[in-house]
């Protein structure tokens, strides 16, 4: 059972590295919760493969540092879409 868990954690870590994806996107791709991804990457991966852990941490830290930019971009798109819909109805 432990080997299965370890291979799953390594597969998730490799997915994050290959796609430079967010925790949310990774969780959606694997069909598990964001909390599980965080738990696997922050606590368990460290004991499985320390080098892989450090690479994944770098990607996750980068995603954390640009989180506010992604949120702003999403809000901008939302309001642009609302304005387009308002223009069509007028």
ABEGO torsion letter per residue (X at the ends): XAAAAAAAAAAAAAAAAAAGBBAAAAAAAAGBBAAAAAAAAAAAAAAABAAAAAAAAAAAAAAAAAAAAAAAAAAAAAAAAAAAAAAAAX
